[in-house]
Amino acid sequence: MLKIATSSVMRGNFVAAGRVELDTWFEGDILCSRLDIGRDGYVLGNITTRELYVQGQIVGTVHAGVVHLMDGSFVEGDVHHHVLSLHSNASLMGNALRTTKMPFPQELLALEARAGGAPVSRFPVSVARDLRVV
């Protein structure tokens, strides 16, 4: 697990196998196995992940198998998901687009395999061969 604290500001694109806890300002795209955005977390960019837990804010497009928008969270943009959980006082300003198969970039699948295997998925997975996150 990687935890990024509130005293940081990050810019650029981020790719990681495993769980990432983000409690800071981040500008750029994120690709990881699981992303937890804390109350002080703010993402301006696109997110692709197997599981997403949001307490903070996102402005951008989300592609995630399982999405939990927790109490007080705010998302502005489209959310492509297999499972969506919207808690009380969560805000979604955009479209919630359910899909039965969630494409994951080959880059993430390869990183997960090197890190000891992909996490057990609760939803169907397909490989997006033409999608590249840099």
C-alpha positions in Angstrom: 0.0 0.0 0.0 1.2 3.5 -0.8 -0.1 6.5 1.2 0.3 10.0 -0.1 -0.1 12.6 2.6 -2.0 16.0 2.8 1.1 18.1 2.7 1.8 17.2 -0.9 0.8 18.5 -4.3 1.4 16.0 -7.2 1.2 16.6 -10.9 1.7 14.0 -13.7 0.4 10.5 -14.4 0.6 7.8 -11.8 0.6 4.0 -12.3 0.7 1.5 -9.5 -0.2 -2.1 -8.8 -1.9 -2.5 -5.4 -3.7 -0.1 -3.1 -3.1 3.6 -3.1 -4.4 6.0 -0.5 -4.5 9.6 -1.7 -5.1 12.5 0.7 -3.7 15.4 -1.2 -4.1 17.5 -4.4 -3.3 15.4 -7.5 -3.4 16.7 -11.1 -3.1 14.0 -13.8 -4.3 10.6 -14.6 -4.2 7.7 -12.1 -4.1 3.9 -13.0 -4.0 1.5 -10.1 -5.5 -1.6 -8.6 -7.4 0.1 -5.8 -7.6 3.9 -5.0 -8.8 5.4 -1.8 -9.3 9.1 -1.9 -9.5 10.6 1.6 -11.4 13.7 2.8 -8.5 16.0 1.9 -8.0 14.3 -1.5 -8.7 16.1 -4.7 -8.0 14.6 -8.2 -8.2 16.7 -11.3 -7.8 14.0 -14.0 -9.0 10.6 -15.1 -9.0 7.5 -12.9 -8.8 3.8 -14.0 -8.9 1.3 -11.2 -10.5 -2.0 -10.1 -11.9 -0.5 -6.8 -12.5 3.2 -5.9 -13.4 4.6 -2.5 -14.0 8.4 -2.5 -14.4 10.7 0.5 -12.8 13.7 -1.3 -13.3 15.1 -4.7 -12.8 14.1 -8.4 -13.1 16.2 -11.5 -12.6 13.9 -14.5 -13.7 10.6 -15.9 -13.7 7.4 -13.8 -13.4 3.9 -15.1 -13.7 1.5 -12.1 -15.2 -2.0 -11.5 -16.5 -1.1 -8.0 -17.1 2.6 -7.0 -18.0 3.7 -3.5 -18.9 7.4 -3.3 -18.8 7.9 0.5 -20.6 10.5 2.6 -19.6 14.0 1.6 -17.7 13.0 -1.6 -18.0 15.0 -4.8 -17.5 13.7 -8.4 -17.8 15.9 -11.5 -17.6 13.8 -14.6 -18.8 10.5 -16.0 -18.4 7.3 -13.9 -18.1 4.0 -15.9 -18.6 1.2 -13.4 -19.8 -2.3 -12.9 -21.0 -1.7 -9.3 -21.8 1.8 -7.9 -22.5 2.6 -4.3 -23.7 6.2 -3.6 -23.8 7.0 0.1 -25.8 9.8 1.7 -24.6 13.3 1.0 -22.4 12.1 -1.9 -22.6 14.2 -5.1 -22.3 13.0 -8.7 -22.5 15.6 -11.4 -22.2 13.5 -14.5 -23.4 10.2 -15.9 -23.3 6.9 -14.1 -22.7 4.4 -16.9 -22.9 0.7 -15.9 -21.0 -1.8 -17.9 -20.8 -5.6 -17.6 -17.1 -5.7 -18.6 -14.5 -3.3 -17.5 -11.5 -2.9 -19.7 -8.2 -2.6 -17.9 -5.0 -1.5 -19.7 -2.4 -4.1 -20.3 0.1 -2.0 -18.4 -1.9 -2.4 -15.1 -2.4 -6.2 -15.7 1.4 -6.6 -16.2 2.3 -4.6 -13.1 -0.2 -6.7 -11.0 1.3 -9.9 -12.4 4.8 -8.8 -11.4 3.6 -7.8 -8.0 2.3 -11.3 -7.2 -0.8 -11.7 -9.3 -3.9 -9.7 -9.9 -6.4 -9.2 -7.0 -9.4 -11.4 -7.0 -12.0 -9.5 -9.1 -15.6 -9.4 -8.3 -16.6 -8.5 -11.8 -15.7 -9.5 -15.4 -12.5 -8.1 -16.8 -11.5 -7.6 -20.4 -8.1 -6.3 -21.7 -8.0 -3.0 -23.5 -5.1 -3.5 -25.9 -5.4 -0.1 -27.6 -5.6 1.9 -24.4 -2.2 3.2 -23.1 -1.7 5.3 -20.0 1.7 7.1 -20.0 
